[in-house]
Amino acid sequence: MAALEKKIVNAKQFNRKVELNAEIKLLRKELRELWQCLLK
């Protein structure tokens, strides 16, 4: 049972990392677009 719980915790942490990475990529993209608008 403990092993299953550990797997679930690991999966949740992994999902959180993936979500964070996706958000960071989106933020970077938005920042780049903002920067290009400012430079024009």
PyMOL Python script that loads the backbone (N, CA, C, O; Angstrom):
from pymol import cmd

cmd.read_pdbstr("""\
ATOM      1  N   MET A   1       0.823  -1.199   0.000  1.00  0.00           N
ATOM      2  CA  MET A   1       0.000   0.000   0.000  1.00  0.00           C
ATOM      3  C   MET A   1       0.863   1.258   0.000  1.00  0.00           C
ATOM      4  O   MET A   1       0.585   2.212  -0.727  1.00  0.00           O
ATOM      5  N   ALA A   2       1.906   1.253   0.817  1.00  0.00           N
ATOM      6  CA  ALA A   2       2.787   2.418   0.900  1.00  0.00           C
ATOM      7  C   ALA A   2       3.459   2.696  -0.449  1.00  0.00           C
ATOM      8  O   ALA A   2       3.659   3.850  -0.830  1.00  0.00           O
ATOM      9  N   ALA A   3       3.801   1.621  -1.161  1.00  0.00           N
ATOM     10  CA  ALA A   3       4.448   1.788  -2.463  1.00  0.00           C
ATOM     11  C   ALA A   3       3.510   2.488  -3.446  1.00  0.00           C
ATOM     12  O   ALA A   3       3.935   3.342  -4.225  1.00  0.00           O
ATOM     13  N   LEU A   4       2.243   2.119  -3.401  1.00  0.00           N
ATOM     14  CA  LEU A   4       1.258   2.734  -4.282  1.00  0.00           C
ATOM     15  C   LEU A   4       1.099   4.219  -3.956  1.00  0.00           C
ATOM     16  O   LEU A   4       1.043   5.064  -4.850  1.00  0.00           O
ATOM     17  N   GLU A   5       1.027   4.516  -2.660  1.00  0.00           N
ATOM     18  CA  GLU A   5       0.915   5.917  -2.249  1.00  0.00           C
ATOM     19  C   GLU A   5       2.121   6.717  -2.713  1.00  0.00           C
ATOM     20  O   GLU A   5       1.983   7.857  -3.157  1.00  0.00           O
ATOM     21  N   LYS A   6       3.291   6.126  -2.613  1.00  0.00           N
ATOM     22  CA  LYS A   6       4.517   6.804  -3.043  1.00  0.00           C
ATOM     23  C   LYS A   6       4.461   7.089  -4.544  1.00  0.00           C
ATOM     24  O   LYS A   6       4.851   8.166  -4.993  1.00  0.00           O
ATOM     25  N   LYS A   7       3.972   6.113  -5.314  1.00  0.00           N
ATOM     26  CA  LYS A   7       3.839   6.305  -6.763  1.00  0.00           C
ATOM     27  C   LYS A   7       2.881   7.436  -7.084  1.00  0.00           C
ATOM     28  O   LYS A   7       3.125   8.240  -7.984  1.00  0.00           O
ATOM     29  N   ILE A   8       1.780   7.487  -6.332  1.00  0.00           N
ATOM     30  CA  ILE A   8       0.793   8.550  -6.553  1.00  0.00           C
ATOM     31  C   ILE A   8       1.407   9.917  -6.254  1.00  0.00           C
ATOM     32  O   ILE A   8       1.218  10.868  -7.012  1.00  0.00           O
ATOM     33  N   VAL A   9       2.135  10.009  -5.156  1.00  0.00           N
ATOM     34  CA  VAL A   9       2.799  11.267  -4.783  1.00  0.00           C
ATOM     35  C   VAL A   9       3.793  11.675  -5.862  1.00  0.00           C
ATOM     36  O   VAL A   9       3.834  12.835  -6.272  1.00  0.00           O
ATOM     37  N   ASN A  10       4.593  10.714  -6.322  1.00  0.00           N
ATOM     38  CA  ASN A  10       5.569  10.994  -7.379  1.00  0.00           C
ATOM     39  C   ASN A  10       4.883  11.477  -8.648  1.00  0.00           C
ATOM     40  O   ASN A  10       5.360  12.405  -9.300  1.00  0.00           O
ATOM     41  N   ALA A  11       3.772  10.855  -8.997  1.00  0.00           N
ATOM     42  CA  ALA A  11       3.035  11.244 -10.197  1.00  0.00           C
ATOM     43  C   ALA A  11       2.504  12.662 -10.068  1.00  0.00           C
ATOM     44  O   ALA A  11       2.559  13.444 -11.018  1.00  0.00           O
ATOM     45  N   LYS A  12       1.989  12.990  -8.889  1.00  0.00           N
ATOM     46  CA  LYS A  12       1.473  14.341  -8.656  1.00  0.00           C
ATOM     47  C   LYS A  12       2.588  15.376  -8.765  1.00  0.00           C
ATOM     48  O   LYS A  12       2.405  16.436  -9.362  1.00  0.00           O
ATOM     49  N   GLN A  13       3.738  15.064  -8.186  1.00  0.00           N
ATOM     50  CA  GLN A  13       4.879  15.981  -8.250  1.00  0.00           C
ATOM     51  C   GLN A  13       5.354  16.143  -9.689  1.00  0.00           C
ATOM     52  O   GLN A  13       5.704  17.244 -10.116  1.00  0.00           O
ATOM     53  N   PHE A  14       5.363  15.045 -10.430  1.00  0.00           N
ATOM     54  CA  PHE A  14       5.772  15.087 -11.829  1.00  0.00           C
ATOM     55  C   PHE A  14       4.814  15.959 -12.638  1.00  0.00           C
ATOM     56  O   PHE A  14       5.238  16.790 -13.441  1.00  0.00           O
ATOM     57  N   ASN A  15       3.505  15.755 -12.410  1.00  0.00           N
ATOM     58  CA  ASN A  15       2.505  16.557 -13.113  1.00  0.00           C
ATOM     59  C   ASN A  15       2.673  18.034 -12.810  1.00  0.00           C
ATOM     60  O   ASN A  15       2.534  18.872 -13.700  1.00  0.00           O
ATOM     61  N   ARG A  16       2.971  18.359 -11.556  1.00  0.00           N
ATOM     62  CA  ARG A  16       3.169  19.744 -11.157  1.00  0.00           C
ATOM     63  C   ARG A  16       4.360  20.339 -11.894  1.00  0.00           C
ATOM     64  O   ARG A  16       4.308  21.479 -12.357  1.00  0.00           O
ATOM     65  N   LYS A  17       5.443  19.557 -12.001  1.00  0.00           N
ATOM     66  CA  LYS A  17       6.640  20.021 -12.718  1.00  0.00           C
ATOM     67  C   LYS A  17       6.311  20.276 -14.182  1.00  0.00           C
ATOM     68  O   LYS A  17       6.717  21.290 -14.750  1.00  0.00           O
ATOM     69  N   VAL A  18       5.574  19.353 -14.790  1.00  0.00           N
ATOM     70  CA  VAL A  18       5.211  19.497 -16.203  1.00  0.00           C
ATOM     71  C   VAL A  18       4.361  20.755 -16.397  1.00  0.00           C
ATOM     72  O   VAL A  18       4.577  21.522 -17.335  1.00  0.00           O
ATOM     73  N   GLU A  19       3.387  20.956 -15.494  1.00  0.00           N
ATOM     74  CA  GLU A  19       2.540  22.137 -15.577  1.00  0.00           C
ATOM     75  C   GLU A  19       3.351  23.416 -15.420  1.00  0.00           C
ATOM     76  O   GLU A  19       3.139  24.385 -16.149  1.00  0.00           O
ATOM     77  N   LEU A  20       4.279  23.416 -14.471  1.00  0.00           N
ATOM     78  CA  LEU A  20       5.131  24.585 -14.253  1.00  0.00           C
ATOM     79  C   LEU A  20       5.976  24.876 -15.488  1.00  0.00           C
ATOM     80  O   LEU A  20       6.089  26.028 -15.909  1.00  0.00           O
ATOM     81  N   ASN A  21       6.569  23.834 -16.069  1.00  0.00           N
ATOM     82  CA  ASN A  21       7.374  24.012 -17.270  1.00  0.00           C
ATOM     83  C   ASN A  21       6.548  24.599 -18.400  1.00  0.00           C
ATOM     84  O   ASN A  21       7.014  25.479 -19.124  1.00  0.00           O
ATOM     85  N   ALA A  22       5.320  24.115 -18.555  1.00  0.00           N
ATOM     86  CA  ALA A  22       4.433  24.634 -19.598  1.00  0.00           C
ATOM     87  C   ALA A  22       4.106  26.101 -19.354  1.00  0.00           C
ATOM     88  O   ALA A  22       4.100  26.906 -20.285  1.00  0.00           O
ATOM     89  N   GLU A  23       3.833  26.446 -18.091  1.00  0.00           N
ATOM     90  CA  GLU A  23       3.528  27.834 -17.757  1.00  0.00           C
ATOM     91  C   GLU A  23       4.726  28.732 -18.004  1.00  0.00           C
ATOM     92  O   GLU A  23       4.571  29.849 -18.498  1.00  0.00           O
ATOM     93  N   ILE A  24       5.916  28.260 -17.667  1.00  0.00           N
ATOM     94  CA  ILE A  24       7.137  29.047 -17.880  1.00  0.00           C
ATOM     95  C   ILE A  24       7.353  29.287 -19.366  1.00  0.00           C
ATOM     96  O   ILE A  24       7.712  30.391 -19.775  1.00  0.00           O
ATOM     97  N   LYS A  25       7.134  28.251 -20.178  1.00  0.00           N
ATOM     98  CA  LYS A  25       7.288  28.413 -21.632  1.00  0.00           C
ATOM     99  C   LYS A  25       6.312  29.445 -22.169  1.00  0.00           C
ATOM    100  O   LYS A  25       6.674  30.287 -22.990  1.00  0.00           O
ATOM    101  N   LEU A  26       5.065  29.376 -21.697  1.00  0.00           N
ATOM    102  CA  LEU A  26       4.056  30.349 -22.112  1.00  0.00           C
ATOM    103  C   LEU A  26       4.458  31.755 -21.697  1.00  0.00           C
ATOM    104  O   LEU A  26       4.350  32.695 -22.485  1.00  0.00           O
ATOM    105  N   LEU A  27       4.916  31.898 -20.473  1.00  0.00           N
ATOM    106  CA  LEU A  27       5.346  33.206 -19.972  1.00  0.00           C
ATOM    107  C   LEU A  27       6.499  33.751 -20.811  1.00  0.00           C
ATOM    108  O   LEU A  27       6.511  34.930 -21.164  1.00  0.00           O
ATOM    109  N   ARG A  28       7.462  32.896 -21.128  1.00  0.00           N
ATOM    110  CA  ARG A  28       8.600  33.318 -21.943  1.00  0.00           C
ATOM    111  C   ARG A  28       8.137  33.804 -23.309  1.00  0.00           C
ATOM    112  O   ARG A  28       8.618  34.815 -23.822  1.00  0.00           O
ATOM    113  N   LYS A  29       7.190  33.060 -23.892  1.00  0.00           N
ATOM    114  CA  LYS A  29       6.660  33.424 -25.200  1.00  0.00           C
ATOM    115  C   LYS A  29       5.971  34.788 -25.128  1.00  0.00           C
ATOM    116  O   LYS A  29       6.169  35.646 -25.989  1.00  0.00           O
ATOM    117  N   GLU A  30       5.158  34.971 -24.081  1.00  0.00           N
ATOM    118  CA  GLU A  30       4.455  36.245 -23.914  1.00  0.00           C
ATOM    119  C   GLU A  30       5.441  37.385 -23.695  1.00  0.00           C
ATOM    120  O   GLU A  30       5.270  38.477 -24.239  1.00  0.00           O
ATOM    121  N   LEU A  31       6.473  37.127 -22.896  1.00  0.00           N
ATOM    122  CA  LEU A  31       7.491  38.150 -22.646  1.00  0.00           C
ATOM    123  C   LEU A  31       8.210  38.532 -23.936  1.00  0.00           C
ATOM    124  O   LEU A  31       8.464  39.709 -24.192  1.00  0.00           O
ATOM    125  N   ARG A  32       8.538  37.521 -24.748  1.00  0.00           N
ATOM    126  CA  ARG A  32       9.227  37.775 -26.005  1.00  0.00           C
ATOM    127  C   ARG A  32       8.367  38.649 -26.921  1.00  0.00           C
ATOM    128  O   ARG A  32       8.860  39.588 -27.546  1.00  0.00           O
ATOM    129  N   GLU A  33       7.059  38.317 -26.990  1.00  0.00           N
ATOM    130  CA  GLU A  33       6.148  39.093 -27.823  1.00  0.00           C
ATOM    131  C   GLU A  33       6.018  40.526 -27.306  1.00  0.00           C
ATOM    132  O   GLU A  33       6.007  41.477 -28.087  1.00  0.00           O
ATOM    133  N   LEU A  34       5.921  40.668 -25.994  1.00  0.00           N
ATOM    134  CA  LEU A  34       5.854  42.003 -25.377  1.00  0.00           C
ATOM    135  C   LEU A  34       7.102  42.807 -25.721  1.00  0.00           C
ATOM    136  O   LEU A  34       7.022  43.975 -26.104  1.00  0.00           O
ATOM    137  N   TRP A  35       8.252  42.164 -25.577  1.00  0.00           N
ATOM    138  CA  TRP A  35       9.544  42.798 -25.835  1.00  0.00           C
ATOM    139  C   TRP A  35       9.620  43.282 -27.280  1.00  0.00           C
ATOM    140  O   TRP A  35      10.083  44.392 -27.543  1.00  0.00           O
ATOM    141  N   GLN A  36       9.166  42.447 -28.216  1.00  0.00           N
ATOM    142  CA  GLN A  36       9.190  42.829 -29.627  1.00  0.00           C
ATOM    143  C   GLN A  36       8.288  44.026 -29.887  1.00  0.00           C
ATOM    144  O   GLN A  36       8.616  44.896 -30.693  1.00  0.00           O
ATOM    145  N   CYS A  37       7.143  44.068 -29.197  1.00  0.00           N
ATOM    146  CA  CYS A  37       6.245  45.225 -29.337  1.00  0.00           C
ATOM    147  C   CYS A  37       6.913  46.488 -28.807  1.00  0.00           C
ATOM    148  O   CYS A  37       6.775  47.563 -29.390  1.00  0.00           O
ATOM    149  N   LEU A  38       7.629  46.353 -27.713  1.00  0.00           N
ATOM    150  CA  LEU A  38       8.300  47.507 -27.114  1.00  0.00           C
ATOM    151  C   LEU A  38       9.442  48.015 -27.992  1.00  0.00           C
ATOM    152  O   LEU A  38       9.702  49.217 -28.043  1.00  0.00           O
ATOM    153  N   LEU A  39      10.115  47.108 -28.675  1.00  0.00           N
ATOM    154  CA  LEU A  39      11.267  47.484 -29.487  1.00  0.00           C
ATOM    155  C   LEU A  39      10.882  48.163 -30.801  1.00  0.00           C
ATOM    156  O   LEU A  39      11.699  48.853 -31.412  1.00  0.00           O
ATOM    157  N   LYS A  40       9.642  47.964 -31.231  1.00  0.00           N
ATOM    158  CA  LYS A  40       9.209  48.546 -32.507  1.00  0.00           C
ATOM    159  C   LYS A  40       9.178  50.068 -32.448  1.00  0.00           C
ATOM    160  O   LYS A  40       8.836  50.717 -33.437  1.00  0.00           O
TER     161      LYS A  40
END
""", "prot")
cmd.dss("prot")
cmd.show_as("cartoon", "prot")
cmd.util.cbc("prot")
cmd.orient("prot")
